[in-house]
Amino acid sequence: MKKLITLITIFVTVSVTAQNFQLHRDFERGHFTTTFEMFKIDKYGNTFTFIDFDYDASTGVSGSYYEIARVLKTEKMPVGLHVEYNAGLGTFKAGNSTGGYTIDEAWIFGANYGKGNAKWGFSTYAGYKAFTGAEKGNFQVTGTWYVNLIENKLTFTGFADLWTQNYKGAKDLTVFLSEPQIWYHLNKTFSVGGELEISSNFAGGNDAIKGRPTLGIKWNI
C-alpha cells in the first residue's frame, strides 16, 4: 500500500493536479507492485486516490487495494474535514487451486491538518473508522511527511498509519503500518528509489515488527 505525499505538490509546485505511476519490486514477498496515484486541489479542499496491484508470476494479478479520500477545507478553515473509503481483494494458492479473499471495506470520518514549505512538510488526520460488519467502533490516525534532502534531487517521504481492527466475536487488534520512501530524481519525470514497509499486526495478525524492502521507479505523469 502506497500513499502520495501530497504536500510536495502543495508547497513546492504551483500545479493543482499531480499524478504518478510507480513500479516496486517487493523482495520479501517476491512479487512486483504497481501503484497509480492522483491528487487534485480545488477551492473547497483536495481529493486523493490510489490503487495498488500485486503481481504473482503464476496467477497474474494476485491482489489489489483501492483508496479515495476527500478533504473539505477552505482558506478560512484551520482544520479540514476528512472522508475516506478503502477496500481490496486478494488471492492465494491452495494446492492446485486458487482461493480468494476480500480486504474489508472501511469508511473514515475525521479531521485533517497540514503544514509545510519547499524544504519539509507534514499532513495528519485522525478519525472514526467504520469497517463494514464490524459491529464495533474503530479509529485511525495517519501522518505523511516529506523532506527535500537535496533540492530537486533527493527526497525522503513516507506515511505512518495506526488503527484498531476490532470485530464482534474476534480478537481485537491494533495495526501499525509505515512506508518511508527515498527517491532520487533523475529529472522532473522519473525518479528511482524504494521503500521499507514496517508493520505490526498487518495482513495476517502477526504482532511482531516486520520490515519489507522494495526497489522502485516512479513516473510523474
C-alpha positions in Angstrom: 0.0 0.0 0.0 1.3 3.4 -1.0 0.3 7.0 -0.2 1.2 10.1 -2.2 3.0 12.7 -0.2 0.6 15.4 -1.5 2.2 18.3 0.4 5.1 18.2 -2.1 2.6 19.3 -4.7 1.0 21.9 -2.4 4.2 23.6 -1.3 6.8 23.0 -3.9 4.9 23.5 -7.2 2.1 25.7 -8.4 0.3 22.7 -10.0 -3.1 21.9 -8.6 -3.1 18.3 -10.0 -0.4 15.6 -9.6 -0.4 12.0 -10.6 2.3 9.3 -10.9 2.8 5.7 -11.6 5.2 3.5 -9.5 6.7 0.1 -10.1 8.1 -1.7 -7.0 9.9 -5.0 -6.6 9.0 -6.5 -3.2 11.9 -8.7 -2.1 10.2 -10.2 1.0 7.1 -11.3 -0.9 8.8 -12.0 -4.2 6.4 -10.0 -6.4 6.0 -6.7 -8.2 3.6 -4.0 -7.2 2.3 -1.2 -9.4 0.7 2.0 -7.9 -1.2 4.7 -9.6 -1.8 7.9 -7.6 -3.8 11.1 -8.3 -4.1 14.2 -6.2 -6.1 17.3 -7.1 -6.6 20.6 -5.3 -9.7 22.8 -5.7 -11.2 25.8 -3.9 -13.1 23.5 -1.5 -10.1 21.3 -0.5 -8.5 18.3 -2.2 -9.1 14.8 -3.5 -6.6 11.9 -3.3 -6.9 8.4 -4.7 -4.7 5.5 -5.5 -4.8 1.8 -6.5 -2.2 -0.9 -5.9 -1.9 -4.1 -7.9 0.3 -7.0 -6.8 1.6 -9.4 -9.4 2.4 -13.1 -8.9 4.1 -15.0 -11.7 1.8 -18.0 -11.5 -1.6 -16.1 -11.2 -1.0 -12.7 -12.7 -2.7 -10.0 -10.5 -2.8 -11.6 -7.1 -4.1 -8.6 -5.1 -5.5 -5.1 -5.3 -6.2 -2.3 -2.9 -8.1 0.9 -3.5 -8.4 4.2 -1.5 -10.0 7.5 -2.1 -10.0 10.5 0.3 -11.6 13.9 0.2 -10.6 16.8 2.4 -13.1 19.7 2.7 -11.1 22.8 3.6 -11.3 26.5 2.6 -8.7 29.2 3.2 -10.6 30.3 6.4 -10.6 26.8 7.9 -7.5 25.9 10.0 -8.5 22.2 10.0 -10.1 20.3 7.2 -12.8 17.6 7.3 -11.6 14.2 6.1 -13.7 11.5 4.5 -12.1 8.3 3.2 -13.1 4.9 1.7 -10.8 1.9 1.2 -11.2 -1.8 0.2 -9.4 -4.5 -1.7 -9.3 -8.1 -3.0 -6.6 -10.8 -2.9 -5.9 -14.4 -4.0 -3.9 -17.3 -2.5 -2.8 -20.7 -3.7 -4.5 -23.8 -2.1 -2.8 -26.9 -3.6 -3.6 -26.8 -7.3 -6.4 -24.3 -6.8 -6.6 -20.6 -6.3 -8.7 -19.1 -3.5 -9.8 -15.5 -2.9 -10.5 -13.1 -0.1 -11.6 -9.5 0.5 -9.9 -6.7 2.4 -12.8 -5.4 4.5 -14.1 -2.1 3.2 -13.9 0.8 5.6 -15.0 4.4 5.9 -13.0 7.0 7.8 -14.5 10.3 9.1 -12.2 12.8 10.8 -10.2 16.0 10.9 -7.1 16.8 8.8 -4.2 19.3 9.4 -1.1 20.0 7.4 1.8 22.4 7.3 5.0 22.8 5.3 7.2 24.7 2.9 9.6 23.9 0.0 12.0 22.0 2.2 9.7 20.0 4.5 6.1 19.4 5.4 3.6 17.1 7.0 -0.1 16.3 7.0 -2.0 14.3 9.5 -5.6 13.2 10.2 -7.4 11.3 12.9 -10.9 9.8 12.6 -13.5 7.2 13.3 -13.0 4.1 11.2 -16.1 2.1 10.3 -15.5 -1.4 9.0 -18.4 -3.0 7.2 -20.0 -5.6 9.5 -17.6 -4.9 12.4 -20.3 -4.0 14.9 -17.6 -2.2 17.0 -16.1 1.2 16.8 -12.6 1.7 15.5 -10.2 4.7 14.9 -7.3 5.6 12.6 -4.5 8.1 12.9 -2.4 8.8 9.8 0.6 11.1 9.2 2.5 11.8 6.0 5.7 13.8 5.6 8.4 14.9 3.1 11.9 16.3 3.5 13.8 17.6 0.5 17.3 16.5 1.5 18.9 17.8 -1.7 16.9 20.3 -3.7 15.4 18.8 -6.9 17.5 15.7 -6.4 16.8 13.7 -3.2 13.5 13.5 -1.2 12.6 11.5 1.9 8.9 10.9 2.1 6.5 8.5 3.8 3.4 7.8 5.8 2.5 6.0 9.1 -0.9 4.6 9.9 -2.2 3.4 13.3 -5.6 1.9 13.5 -7.8 -0.5 15.5 -9.3 -3.6 13.9 -12.0 -4.7 16.4 -14.8 -7.0 15.3 -17.5 -8.6 17.3 -16.5 -12.2 18.3 -12.9 -11.8 17.1 -9.6 -10.8 18.6 -9.1 -7.0 18.9 -6.1 -5.8 17.1 -4.1 -2.5 16.9 -2.4 -2.3 13.5 0.7 -0.2 12.6 1.9 0.3 9.0 4.5 2.7 7.8 6.2 3.1 4.4 9.2 5.5 4.4 10.5 6.1 0.9 13.6 7.6 -0.6 13.6 9.0 -4.1 16.5 10.2 -6.3 15.1 12.4 -9.1 16.7 11.7 -12.4 14.7 14.6 -13.9 11.2 16.1 -13.5 9.6 13.0 -14.9 11.4 10.0 -13.5 12.7 9.0 -10.0 14.4 5.9 -8.7 14.5 4.7 -5.1 12.5 2.4 -2.9 10.7 2.0 0.4 10.7 -0.1 3.6 7.3 -1.3 4.7 7.3 -1.5 8.5 4.3 -3.2 10.0 2.8 -4.9 13.0 -0.5 -6.9 13.0 -0.8 -6.1 9.3 -2.0 -8.7 6.7 -2.2 -11.7 8.9 -2.3 -10.6 12.5 1.3 -11.1 13.5 2.2 -8.6 16.3 5.9 -8.8 15.6 7.5 -5.8 13.9 8.2 -6.7 10.2 10.3 -4.9 7.6 9.9 -5.5 3.9 12.2 -3.5 1.5 11.5 -2.7 -2.2 13.3 -1.0 -5.1 11.2 1.1 -7.3 10.9 3.6 -10.2 8.4 6.5 -10.3 7.0 8.2 -13.4 5.5 11.6 -12.7 2.8 11.9 -15.4 
